Amino acid sequence: MIATEAPAAVASADPSTPARRQAAATPALSISGVSHAYGARRALIDVDFTVAPASFTALLGLNGAGKSTLFSLITRLFGIQAGQISIFGHDIGRAPGEALRLLGVVFQPRTLDLDLSLMQNLLYHAALHGIGRRDARNRAEEVLARIALADRAGSKVRDLSGGQMRRLEIARALLHRPRLLLLDEATVGLDVKARSDILSHVRQLVAEQGIGVLWATHLFDEIAPGDDLVILHQGRMLARGAVGDVLGKAGAQDVNSAFMRLTGAQSGSLAP
């Protein structure tokens, strides 16, 4: 699996201390009243939800729902037009450095350099985060071992399978040891086995490393009963909460049925 070290202050803290309780109560991600428009087209309309630390939150929506726009706002690729976004209490507008250093991102398009080796890709990314070369190499060797690609460290990325590339991108996103991980349609184009492997990696990060995850998807079978769920449709948030609570409020037996009832979408709309 992929793993990171827990921040020292968190790992060693007494869970009964006020500081520890306050840290646990602070959302990994807070989205408050966020709206965004491209000219006259409203891509997001008053979106409001949180992602808890050590939790897996699925952001479910059709293509065009506004998921990628929201990710662009969280990562500051776009400026916020209305609302507020915070990462572990750090407002990304007022304290972007503090906020973004806690964030790791895997975007939907591939962003690896295909002509560089696995190790070179990781070292370049580490340098962008100001990680010293010796520390960067140690971290890179560690993550490559954890995703079972240590023997491919010197290979060019273009020689990897799609699933291996995605695992490498996730490992790269964790090099600076963030506490929140965003993944935008991370399994698009992968076969069933590779999709399952990627999901397992990410869920293990949540369970074993305490990382908060926001997982954007349009696939119902990527959502587990124990997840938190946000349903986004045509820029509007239609539901949020634990999967069981969302199903109960929608009067549905499964996520597929709940989504259809809330959006009026046809079931074929969410086919892979």
Backbone hydrogen bonds in HBPLUS format (Angstrom, degrees):
<---DONOR---> <-ACCEPTOR-->    atom                        ^
c    i                          cat <-CA-CA->   ^        H-A-AA   ^      H-
h    n   atom  resd res      DA  || num        DHA   H-A  angle D-A-AA Bond
n    s   type  num  typ     dist DA aas  dist angle  dist       angle   num
A0010-VAL N   A0007-PRO O   2.95 MM   3  5.38 126.0  2.25 108.8 122.9     1
A0011-ALA N   A0007-PRO O   2.86 MM   4  6.05 167.9  1.88 163.2 167.4     2
A0012-SER N   A0008-ALA O   3.06 MM   4  6.02 159.0  2.10 152.1 155.5     3
A0017-THR N   A0014-ASP O   3.03 MM   3  5.64 170.7  2.04 124.5 127.5     4
A0021-ARG N   A0017-THR O   3.02 MM   4  6.34 162.6  2.05 156.2 161.0     5
A0022-GLN N   A0018-PRO O   2.87 MM   4  6.03 157.0  1.92 150.0 156.5     6
A0023-ALA N   A0019-ALA O   2.94 MM   4  6.14 156.2  1.99 145.0 151.5     7
A0024-ALA N   A0020-ARG O   2.96 MM   4  6.21 156.3  2.02 148.2 154.5     8
A0025-ALA N   A0021-ARG O   3.04 MM   4  6.21 139.1  2.21 138.3 149.2     9
A0025-ALA N   A0022-GLN O   3.13 MM   3  5.04 124.0  2.45  91.4 106.0    10
A0026-THR N   A0022-GLN O   3.10 MM   4  6.32 125.8  2.41 141.8 154.9    11
A0026-THR N   A0023-ALA O   3.30 MM   3  5.29 142.9  2.45  95.9 105.9    12
A0028-ALA N   A0051-VAL O   2.80 MM  23  5.55 130.0  2.05 148.3 164.1    13
A0088-PHE N   A0028-ALA O   3.05 MM  60  4.65 137.7  2.23 105.3 117.0    14
A0029-LEU N   A0051-VAL O   3.17 MM  22  4.97 155.5  2.24 138.7 140.5    15
A0051-VAL N   A0029-LEU O   2.84 MM  22  4.97 153.4  1.91 142.9 147.1    16
A0030-SER N   A0086-SER O   2.87 MM  56  5.10 156.7  1.92 152.8 154.4    17
A0086-SER N   A0030-SER O   2.98 MM  56  5.10 156.6  2.03 142.2 149.6    18
A0031-ILE N   A0049-PHE O   2.82 MM  18  5.23 166.8  1.84 171.9 175.4    19
A0049-PHE N   A0031-ILE O   2.92 MM  18  5.23 139.4  2.08 131.1 143.3    20
A0032-SER N   A0084-GLN O   2.88 MM  52  5.15 164.7  1.90 167.5 166.6    21
A0084-GLN N   A0032-SER O   2.90 MM  52  5.15 154.4  1.97 145.0 153.3    22
A0034-VAL N   A0047-VAL O   2.93 MM  13  4.93 154.4  2.00 147.1 140.4    23
A0047-VAL N   A0034-VAL O   2.82 MM  13  4.93 167.8  1.83 139.1 135.7    24
A0035-SER N   A0082-ALA O   3.11 MM  47  5.25 152.7  2.18 126.6 130.7    25
A0036-HIS N   A0044-LEU O   3.01 MM   8  4.95 156.7  2.06 123.5 124.6    26
A0043-ALA N   A0036-HIS O   2.81 MM   7  5.61 133.5  2.03 138.8 153.6    27
A0044-LEU N   A0036-HIS O   3.08 MM   8  4.95 160.1  2.13 142.8 142.1    28
A0038-TYR N   A0041-ARG O   2.75 MM   3  5.19 154.4  1.81 159.0 163.4    29
A0041-ARG N   A0038-TYR O   3.16 MM   3  5.19 152.2  2.24 128.0 121.9    30
A0045-ILE N   A0235-GLY O   2.79 MM 190  5.49 153.3  1.86 147.8 138.7    31
A0213-VAL N   A0055-SER O   2.85 MM 158  6.13 159.7  1.89 165.8 172.4    32
A0228-ASP N   A0056-PHE O   3.06 MM 172  6.29 170.7  2.07 154.3 157.3    33
A0057-THR N   A0213-VAL O   2.89 MM 156  6.00 167.8  1.90 151.9 156.0    34
A0215-TRP N   A0057-THR O   2.83 MM 158  6.09 167.6  1.84 161.9 166.3    35
A0058-ALA N   A0228-ASP O   2.89 MM 170  6.21 165.5  1.91 152.3 148.4    36
A0230-VAL N   A0058-ALA O   2.86 MM 172  6.18 157.4  1.91 170.2 170.7    37
A0059-LEU N   A0215-TRP O   2.80 MM 156  5.80 165.3  1.82 134.2 138.5    38
A0217-THR N   A0059-LEU O   2.95 MM 158  6.15 161.3  1.99 152.0 152.4    39
A0060-LEU N   A0230-VAL O   2.81 MM 170  6.10 154.1  1.88 167.3 174.1    40
A0232-LEU N   A0060-LEU O   2.87 MM 172  6.09 166.7  1.89 162.3 166.6    41
A0061-GLY N   A0217-THR O   3.13 MM 156  6.58 152.1  2.21 152.8 161.2    42
A0065-ALA N   A0062-LEU O   3.02 MM   3  5.39 143.5  2.16 141.8 137.5    43
A0235-GLY N   A0065-ALA O   2.82 MM 170  5.34 138.4  2.00 135.8 141.8    44
A0070-LEU N   A0066-GLY O   2.98 MM   4  6.18 157.8  2.03 149.7 155.4    45
A0071-PHE N   A0067-LYS O   3.02 MM   4  6.37 154.5  2.09 147.3 154.4    46
A0072-SER N   A0068-SER O   2.92 MM   4  6.14 150.7  2.00 144.1 152.1    47
A0073-LEU N   A0069-THR O   3.03 MM   4  6.36 141.1  2.19 144.3 154.7    48
A0073-LEU N   A0070-LEU O   3.15 MM   3  5.11 125.2  2.47  93.4 107.3    49
A0074-ILE N   A0070-LEU O   2.97 MM   4  6.27 159.8  2.01 152.4 157.6    50
A0075-THR N   A0071-PHE O   3.01 MM   4  6.16 156.0  2.07 148.3 154.1    51
A0077-LEU N   A0072-SER O   2.82 MM   5  4.93 133.1  2.05 151.6 159.8    52
A0078-PHE N   A0072-SER O   3.10 MM   6  5.56 155.2  2.16 125.9 123.9    53
A0076-ARG N   A0073-LEU O   3.16 MM   3  4.94 156.3  2.22  98.6 105.8    54
A0092-ILE N   A0085-ILE O   3.00 MM   7  6.06 169.8  2.01 158.9 160.7    55
A0087-ILE N   A0090-HIS O   2.97 MM   3  5.16 157.5  2.02 135.0 136.0    56
A0090-HIS N   A0087-ILE O   3.00 MM   3  5.16 167.0  2.01 113.5 116.7    57
A0095-ALA N   A0091-ASP O   2.75 MM   4  5.52 159.8  1.79 155.7 161.9    58
A0099-ALA N   A0095-ALA O   3.07 MM   4  6.26 159.3  2.12 154.8 161.4    59
A0100-LEU N   A0096-PRO O   2.82 MM   4  5.81 174.1  1.83 155.1 157.1    60
A0101-ARG N   A0097-GLY O   3.19 MM   4  6.10 146.5  2.31 141.9 149.0    61
A0102-LEU N   A0099-ALA O   3.15 MM   3  5.73 154.9  2.22 112.7 120.1    62
A0103-LEU N   A0100-LEU O   3.09 MM   3  5.00 164.3  2.12 107.2 110.5    63
A0179-ARG N   A0102-LEU O   2.92 MM  77  5.30 147.1  2.03 122.5 128.8    64
A0180-LEU N   A0102-LEU O   3.03 MM  78  6.19 139.0  2.20 162.1 173.6    65
A0104-GLY N   A0180-LEU O   2.83 MM  76  6.19 152.1  1.91 157.9 167.1    66
A0182-LEU N   A0104-GLY O   2.87 MM  78  6.28 161.2  1.90 154.7 158.7    67
A0106-VAL N   A0182-LEU O   2.84 MM  76  6.15 145.6  1.95 150.5 162.0    68
A0184-ASP N   A0106-VAL O   2.95 MM  78  6.32 165.6  1.97 171.6 175.6    69
A0116-LEU N   A0113-ASP O   3.23 MM   3  5.61 163.8  2.25 112.2 117.2    70
A0158-ARG N   A0114-LEU O   3.21 MM  44  4.69 150.8  2.30 136.0 127.4    71
A0157-VAL N   A0116-LEU O   3.09 MM  41  6.36 159.3  2.13 162.4 157.2    72
A0121-ASN N   A0117-SER O   2.99 MM   4  6.23 157.8  2.04 150.9 156.1    73
A0118-LEU N   A0155-SER O   3.06 MM  37  6.26 133.1  2.28 162.3 172.0    74
A0122-LEU N   A0118-LEU O   3.12 MM   4  6.42 159.0  2.16 150.1 155.5    75
A0119-MET N   A0153-ALA O   3.01 MM  34  5.13 166.9  2.03 148.4 144.1    76
A0123-LEU N   A0119-MET O   2.88 MM   4  6.10 163.2  1.91 156.4 161.0    77
A0124-TYR N   A0120-GLN O   2.97 MM   4  6.03 157.6  2.02 146.2 152.1    78
A0125-HIS N   A0121-ASN O   3.15 MM   4  6.32 161.5  2.18 144.7 149.5    79
A0126-ALA N   A0122-LEU O   2.93 MM   4  6.15 158.9  1.98 148.7 154.9    80
A0127-ALA N   A0123-LEU O   2.96 MM   4  6.15 152.1  2.04 143.9 151.0    81
A0128-LEU N   A0124-TYR O   3.17 MM   4  6.50 147.4  2.28 144.0 152.1    82
A0128-LEU N   A0125-HIS O   3.12 MM   3  5.17 120.8  2.49  95.3 109.8    83
A0129-HIS N   A0126-ALA O   3.02 MM   3  5.18 135.2  2.23  99.2 111.9    84
A0131-ILE N   A0126-ALA O   3.04 MM   5  5.31 167.0  2.06 148.7 144.6    85
A0130-GLY N   A0127-ALA O   2.96 MM   3  4.95 161.5  2.00 106.1 110.5    86
A0136-ALA N   A0132-GLY O   2.72 MM   4  5.83 159.4  1.76 159.3 166.7    87
A0137-ARG N   A0133-ARG O   2.89 MM   4  6.07 158.8  1.93 149.0 153.4    88
A0138-ASN N   A0134-ARG O   3.06 MM   4  6.33 159.2  2.11 147.5 153.3    89
A0139-ARG N   A0135-ASP O   2.90 MM   4  6.15 161.7  1.93 153.2 158.2    90
A0140-ALA N   A0136-ALA O   2.82 MM   4  5.99 159.2  1.86 150.2 156.7    91
A0141-GLU N   A0137-ARG O   2.88 MM   4  6.05 163.6  1.91 150.8 154.7    92
A0142-GLU N   A0138-ASN O   3.03 MM   4  6.20 151.6  2.11 141.8 149.9    93
A0143-VAL N   A0139-ARG O   2.95 MM   4  6.26 165.9  1.97 157.1 159.1    94
A0144-LEU N   A0140-ALA O   2.96 MM   4  6.07 159.9  2.01 150.9 156.9    95
A0145-ALA N   A0141-GLU O   3.07 MM   4  6.17 151.4  2.15 139.9 147.1    96
A0146-ARG N   A0142-GLU O   3.05 MM   4  6.32 151.0  2.14 145.4 153.7    97
A0147-ILE N   A0143-VAL O   3.06 MM   4  6.30 135.4  2.26 143.9 154.1    98
A0149-LEU N   A0144-LEU O   2.79 MM   5  5.00 168.6  1.80 159.9 156.9    99
A0148-ALA N   A0145-ALA O   3.17 MM   3  5.01 159.9  2.21 103.1 105.8   100
A0152-ARG N   A0149-LEU O   2.95 MM   3  5.22 157.3  2.00 109.4 116.9   101
A0153-ALA N   A0150-ALA O   3.38 MM   3  5.42 164.3  2.40 110.4 109.9   102
A0155-SER N   A0152-ARG O   2.90 MM   3  5.12 157.4  1.95 113.6 121.2   103
A0159-ASP N   A0156-LYS O   3.08 MM   3  5.77 163.6  2.10 118.7 123.9   104
A0160-LEU N   A0157-VAL O   2.95 MM   3  5.53 169.5  1.96 125.7 127.5   105
A0165-MET N   A0161-SER O   2.96 MM   4  6.24 155.5  2.03 151.7 158.5   106
A0166-ARG N   A0162-GLY O   3.06 MM   4  6.34 155.6  2.12 146.6 152.7   107
A0167-ARG N   A0163-GLY O   3.01 MM   4  6.27 158.9  2.06 147.8 153.4   108
A0168-LEU N   A0164-GLN O   2.94 MM   4  6.15 152.1  2.02 145.3 153.1   109
A0169-GLU N   A0165-MET O   2.91 MM   4  6.22 150.5  1.99 146.4 154.6   110
A0170-ILE N   A0166-ARG O   3.00 MM   4  6.31 152.9  2.07 149.7 156.6   111
A0171-ALA N   A0167-ARG O   2.93 MM   4  6.17 161.8  1.96 147.7 153.1   112
A0172-ARG N   A0168-LEU O   2.81 MM   4  6.02 156.8  1.87 149.2 155.9   113
A0173-ALA N   A0169-GLU O   2.98 MM   4  6.17 151.4  2.06 140.8 148.1   114
A0174-LEU N   A0171-ALA O   3.08 MM   3  5.22 143.9  2.22 100.4 111.2   115
A0175-LEU N   A0172-ARG O   3.21 MM   3  5.35 167.9  2.23 109.1 112.8   116
A0177-ARG N   A0174-LEU O   2.95 MM   3  5.05 159.8  2.00 113.3 117.1   117
A0212-GLY N   A0179-ARG O   3.03 MM  33  6.29 170.1  2.04 150.2 147.0   118
A0181-LEU N   A0212-GLY O   2.82 MM  31  6.22 158.8  1.87 162.0 169.3   119
A0214-LEU N   A0181-LEU O   2.99 MM  33  6.43 158.7  2.04 157.7 162.6   120
A0183-LEU N   A0214-LEU O   3.00 MM  31  6.36 159.7  2.04 166.8 166.0   121
A0216-ALA N   A0183-LEU O   2.86 MM  33  6.13 164.7  1.88 170.1 174.5   122
A0185-GLU N   A0216-ALA O   2.94 MM  31  5.40 146.7  2.05 126.5 135.5   123
A0188-VAL N   A0185-GLU O   3.31 MM   3  5.73 172.7  2.31 117.7 119.1   124
A0190-LEU N   A0187-THR O   3.11 MM   3  5.55 162.1  2.14 138.3 137.0   125
A0195-ARG N   A0191-ASP O   2.89 MM   4  6.10 162.0  1.92 160.2 166.0   126
A0196-SER N   A0192-VAL O   3.02 MM   4  6.21 161.6  2.06 148.4 152.9   127
A0197-ASP N   A0193-LYS O   2.97 MM   4  6.22 156.4  2.03 149.1 155.7   128
A0198-ILE N   A0194-ALA O   2.99 MM   4  6.23 161.0  2.03 152.7 156.7   129
A0199-LEU N   A0195-ARG O   3.05 MM   4  6.30 168.6  2.06 155.1 158.0   130
A0200-SER N   A0196-SER O   2.96 MM   4  6.13 157.6  2.01 147.2 153.8   131
A0201-HIS N   A0197-ASP O   2.96 MM   4  6.22 157.1  2.01 149.4 155.2   132
A0202-VAL N   A0198-ILE O   3.05 MM   4  6.34 165.9  2.07 154.9 157.8   133
A0203-ARG N   A0199-LEU O   2.91 MM   4  6.10 164.3  1.93 154.2 158.8   134
A0204-GLN N   A0200-SER O   3.00 MM   4  6.10 149.2  2.09 145.4 153.3   135
A0205-LEU N   A0201-HIS O   3.12 MM   4  6.46 145.4  2.24 143.6 152.9   136
A0205-LEU N   A0202-VAL O   3.14 MM   3  5.09 121.2  2.50  93.8 108.3   137
A0206-VAL N   A0202-VAL O   3.20 MM   4  6.58 152.3  2.28 147.3 153.7   138
A0207-ALA N   A0203-ARG O   3.03 MM   4  6.29 166.1  2.05 149.2 152.3   139
A0208-GLU N   A0204-GLN O   2.78 MM   4  5.70 165.4  1.80 152.5 156.7   140
A0209-GLN N   A0205-LEU O   2.89 MM   4  5.08 146.6  2.00 126.8 136.7   141
A0210-GLY N   A0206-VAL O   3.23 MM   4  4.88 134.5  2.45 115.2 121.3   142
A0222-GLU N   A0219-LEU O   3.29 MM   3  5.81 165.5  2.31 114.1 118.0   143
A0223-ILE N   A0220-PHE O   3.10 MM   3  5.79 161.9  2.13 125.1 126.9   144
A0227-ASP N   A0224-ALA O   3.06 MM   3  5.48 168.0  2.07 119.7 123.0   145
A0243-VAL N   A0227-ASP O   3.10 MM  16  5.98 157.6  2.15 163.2 156.5   146
A0229-LEU N   A0241-GLY O   2.75 MM  12  5.51 161.0  1.79 148.7 153.9   147
A0241-GLY N   A0229-LEU O   3.02 MM  12  5.51 126.6  2.31 143.0 155.7   148
A0231-ILE N   A0239-ALA O   2.94 MM   8  5.19 162.4  1.97 139.0 143.5   149
A0238-LEU N   A0231-ILE O   2.81 MM   7  5.51 154.2  1.88 153.2 161.3   150
A0233-HIS N   A0236-ARG O   2.81 MM   3  5.28 167.1  1.83 152.7 155.9   151
A0236-ARG N   A0233-HIS O   2.93 MM   3  5.28 166.0  1.95 119.9 121.4   152
A0245-ASP N   A0242-ALA O   2.97 MM   3  5.25 118.1  2.37 104.0 119.5   153
A0246-VAL N   A0242-ALA O   2.98 MM   4  6.32 160.1  2.02 161.0 167.1   154
A0247-LEU N   A0243-VAL O   2.93 MM   4  6.19 163.1  1.96 158.0 162.4   155
A0248-GLY N   A0244-GLY O   2.95 MM   4  6.11 157.4  2.00 143.7 150.2   156
A0249-LYS N   A0245-ASP O   2.96 MM   4  6.19 162.3  1.99 151.8 155.5   157
A0250-ALA N   A0246-VAL O   3.02 MM   4  6.16 145.0  2.15 142.7 152.4   158
A0251-GLY N   A0247-LEU O   2.88 MM   4  5.92 114.8  2.32 138.4 154.9   159
A0252-ALA N   A0247-LEU O   2.96 MM   5  5.05 168.8  1.97 145.4 147.8   160
A0251-GLY N   A0248-GLY O   3.16 MM   3  5.01 145.9  2.28  94.3 104.5   161
A0258-ALA N   A0254-ASP O   3.00 MM   4  6.26 161.0  2.03 152.2 158.2   162
A0259-PHE N   A0255-VAL O   2.87 MM   4  6.01 162.5  1.90 154.4 158.5   163
A0260-MET N   A0256-ASN O   3.06 MM   4  6.33 162.4  2.09 151.8 156.4   164
A0261-ARG N   A0257-SER O   2.97 MM   4  6.17 158.4  2.01 150.2 156.0   165
A0262-LEU N   A0258-ALA O   2.98 MM   4  6.13 157.2  2.04 148.9 155.2   166
A0263-THR N   A0259-PHE O   2.93 MM   4  5.97 153.0  2.00 151.5 158.3   167
A0264-GLY N   A0260-MET O   2.74 MM   4  5.02 146.4  1.85 133.0 142.0   168
A0269-SER N   A0266-GLN O   2.91 MM   3  5.54 159.2  1.95 120.2 127.2   169
A0270-LEU N   A0267-SER O   3.42 MM   3  6.21 167.2  2.44 119.7 121.4   170
A0271-ALA N   A0268-GLY O   3.29 MM   3  5.41 164.1  2.31 113.1 112.0   171
